[in-house]
Amino acid sequence: MAYGRYLPGSLPVIRLSPKMYVTIPIDELRPGMYVQRVNGAWLKHPFWRTSFLATEHHVQRLRDSGVASVDIDPSRSQETDEPPPAAEPDAAAATAAQGAAAPEPAPEPAAATVSPRRAPVPQADLAAELTRARRICQEGREAVEAMFQEVRLGRIVDTAAMVPLAQEINASVGRHPGALIGIARIKTVDDYTYLHSVAVGALMSNLARRMGMDEQACQEATLGGLLHDLGKACVPLEILNKPGRLEDAEMELMRAHPAHGARLLGESGVENEAILHMVLHHHERMDGTGYPARLAEDELPLLTRMSSVCDVYDAVTSTRAYKEPWDPAEALRRMASWKGHFDPVVLKALIASLGIYPAGSLVKLSSERLAVVLEQRPDLTRPLVRVFYSARLRSHVLHVDLDLSAPGCNERITGIESPREWGFRDLHKLWAP
């Protein structure tokens, strides 16, 4: 390949990496060049992925976005100026991104027809994905803590550093949603502030998939979940970790965190209106009684409505400084009873995405045995469970995995149980050993 074709004599080479990436101004970008990186403030450009084979569409979109330069990989570029085949992965993502930044997303047709009785079949083995999920949670906790620390030191946050983490979370949820969502729910009081962001990112990814959103929108939802509580970095730790009820003045400081978060993202160069709205308004309610602006139903975009549901679900199912966690199934049941709080269609989709009995739920079977839910099945009333206790004999029994959806299985779930009332404090060890 003649590299000179991409390096006109009048063009100064700004950077040439050891991997032979070459930085060129956007006016010199041509179809057939392999873009390794889009330079400039993150989320200003129309592409989530920054590595792709450029087409005419990509070139025009990048020029229109105001991007100044790109890094190209001559070794992966093509001689032709013709667009590559339609299977080129970023074309669809770029098209979806045009509408992704709008503050008022169009209604999602799939959301209106969500069925509570169907669930996607996991694409990966649960045990294998649990191993990956533990690593993602550990790395995610460290990344979020580092981001908070930058804020506390008065520095501009590099939110672009969270994009790879969001991509990993989204990919894990795509392989097996129950693994990462379940692992992220297991947090100590000290871990809550940081792992809550990881958990909400995973919940947002899963919910977006359930509502029929495309891959670009799923990744945007994941990233928004990761960033939604950034403003808590501006709240004193003694308030964040206070074990008792907050005083009025303390509550006022706590309720300022959405505004702080939106400000911090704006200062870091984020211009995605959907994410900014979500960060600022994820504590609003459909009936207009939330904060900070008391916005009502017609003022809340879809992504913001989704974030409200995911944020609350993870909060009530996690161990907090001032309360014990609710069982996942119990949490969904209670949330469904809060009139005016959530978008009912979005809440229904969350239940469908997690299952009527989410992974980790304690359930009683028709045989008077207790079991913990392991995985969902297409029929959400008949998940895969692990039987471990006889309610009648009040004693542990040999662990048996039981697929309630299997042909000929006569067992059924008769109700949800409270782990606290039965004295099971480490129930997660049964389904995520």
Steps between C-alpha positions, in 0.01 A plus 500: 500500500622847416484689828562825316143485376389576855786737580505789250829680489348816644356312797712500817504171689384587852543155649633167381460229761708181525201324339520734201186699576509829312313814604338693216262798494137410438502665154750236386287203610383288206281189466709186534724638774494304826425740787676381813396793720277806474676790672318766699261525792326168555134462409519810278559283199225274364676167554519290816767278355804688383648219290334436166548494125381838374220527245363810327238513773761492777711768334209738463372439853843565649546820302157623605574424865793739522765237571841648422707190433509122500768234537509254212662159471648478147557125537125439529385758247367409158599642163143549381294810563183291485312432824555150641217244508188577700616268779757759611407523870514870569263619230193398695644633824573836339146525368357416842727758664335780303190466711667376818602845622153653469351604836161349415544148359228362277269246667632147484236275340639194676444658840126511455479127435737368764388156614568410864506130412788489255874542554800485267701180515853561639777469243775393738551248778406653837813381684731637231322834489500528880880482489512781243239696695710495818795643309284769338355597838844527659640706213182704486511579869858619469421712193199669659691562824785656301252723317350614831846566638581726204192705582593524867843626399343772291607358166309474173369145468615290205161346433628354172689248714164350597406409142699171488348399834152574368574288194614209719190524716275511197674199345470297821130576528458392140664165574315427825313784675449318828871463573621860517171637635508241777866549591469880496213477749731338757665799664616607840408835652844634409471383140148625439571846357737362235344164415156661483615678184619171348175328596281774352706489181431126471131542581468776240664280237267212576192721506594666171531160336164396637341815357629419154770766474787458257861441603593869490211591729586212737855627534377855556267375773787305661729801502227720643451251781871506579502880519160569655624548858825683427369799695520300824873565485410854612305376804696468829584139583349530847165570335535230234582239762283621787329198662196694621239736361636813333420837652326756277825685426676172420217392274526829314868432434419146388228619265748733330696207356309481166577866426865446595514198272361683198740789562801269527410321177454831322841617620657178373365557148192275499239634259270199479165653597336169588774409750514852646124501552516157661776604742312815600153349528529133600322579829193650334167316518221459249253689722731802532596448866869422442806724498678724408246659261176313579466403136191303405433222252500701178835661588691176562678337204514123478862464616424708810194288580712187466771637729246575774383138507850349486642736762226419752506125438873473568476731802228300675660161427843606632638511852501863611642674805147555631308192383510134405446406134167387365473168323497564120152356447368687803652823367324468164169425672531808723611726217197395297276627782645854502244692299629801308867421561605314184396471139289182517614384155867540595447326835323215322797472265742492795303215656503318168876556463582375850228242535204489734742319729842660430821303549575478870135505608396263778187307405284227650403203283183292502701222669551727806866536415689829469714582200704787362445609140799440273393587146196615308318289247271622218207445736587741781283311747717189461869588546794274575533475879733340754312315775685505833257504796191322630250753637300221661796339679684829556825346386742514210474236229732382226530771236311417181471719189146484367381639166136581568437544128620148412240261356351285771607727787208521740658747741389862495576817694235576759644826632803714580667484840707741706860384554512707819202325653660162429840615626677460164758779495728366225245375250712623211758231573248241385457641149835672450750279684 
